[in-house]
Amino acid sequence: MSQESLVCNIKAPVLLQVENMKTELARPGVAVIDVTFPQVKHIDLQVIQFKNYYTAFLTVRIQQRRPAEVGEGPLKWRTCLRNYRLMPNPHTEECSHDYVSLYRHQMAGDVNHVTAVRFILRQPSPVWLQFNIEEIQINPCGQSSPQKVLPIWLSNPSAQEQTSNLHHFSTLVQELPDPDKVSKEVQQMWVLTEMMRANQTSSRIGRFDVDGCYDINLLSYT
């Protein structure tokens, strides 16, 4: 997950209830999370990252001003991602705790000048009593996730260093043995091994006997 995400105000999930249905068993399996940006007026959305927690489907709505209306135009809500599947099967745990990244190219329409984001979570399965998305992080354009940067001497070697590296590589290649010669020697060793295995006797050889007899000088008395 990114460590340079935008500062966000994330509201607690609000569970949607059907009228006259107040019990947990009667819940429709829909929750809403609103996210705002207290330090900026609007952002050009680049990527949304979060960790799933038993949410099966996700819809993303954004509140934005049209480019020609920035600063004065009315705010409008629209859906940029509808019923995105987070779990292959809502009744099983597969992908229920995955980290998910949603990029701007996956979203419908313009995602610039966004003033708020609304996540609509759906879990139709009665197996999971609670569902949510956690660790929500939102990155605007121009503020990508941090990447490991190579040292300058590795990422931009000088011409002299490149020539030296090429010379060193050529020397190593020249010092390598001829692959054809190595292959022939390995093949010869394999043939000798097979010949020795084929000629190996299966009879048991005693420790001191020669042709079934013992040398009296090799025996000791106890």
HUGISUL-V513426 format. One line per field, one symbol per residue. ss: DSSP state (H for helix, E for strand, L for the rest). phi: phi as a letter, one per 40 degrees, with the letter a starting at -180 (. if undefined). burial: b if it has 16 or more other ideal C-beta (glycine too) atoms within 10 Angstrom, else e. Layout:
ss: ???
phi: ???
burial: ???
//
This chain:
ss: LLLLLLLLEELLLEELLLLLLLLHHHLLLEEEEEEELLLLLLELEEEEEEEEELLLEEEEEEEELLHHHLLLLLLEEEEEEEEEELLLLLLLLLLLLLEEEEEHHHLLLLLLLEEEEEEEEELLLLLLLLLEEEEEEEEELLLLLLLLLLLHHHHLLLHHHHHHHHHHHHHHHHHLLLHHHHHHHHHHHHHHHHHHHHHLLLLLLLLLEELLEELHHHLLLL
phi: .cbbcccbbbccdbccbcdgbbccccccgbbbbbbbbccbcabccbabbabcagccbbbbbbbabcdcbcgbcccbcacbabfccbbdbdcbcdgcbccbbbbcccbcgcbcfcbabbbbcbbccccbcbaabbfcbbbccgbcccbcccddcccbccccccccccccccccccccccccccccccccccccccccccccccccbccbcbfgbbcccccbcb
burial: eeeebbebebeebeeeeeeeeeeeeebebbbebbbebeeeebbebbbbbbebbbbbbbbbbbbbbeeeeeeeeeeeeeebbeeeebbeebeeeebbeeeeebebeebeebbbbbbbbbbbbbbeeeebeebbbeebbbbbeebeeeeeeeeeeeeeeeeeeeeeeeeeeeeeeeeeeeeeeeeeeeeeeeeeeeeeeeeeeeeeeeeeeeeeeeeeeeeeee
//
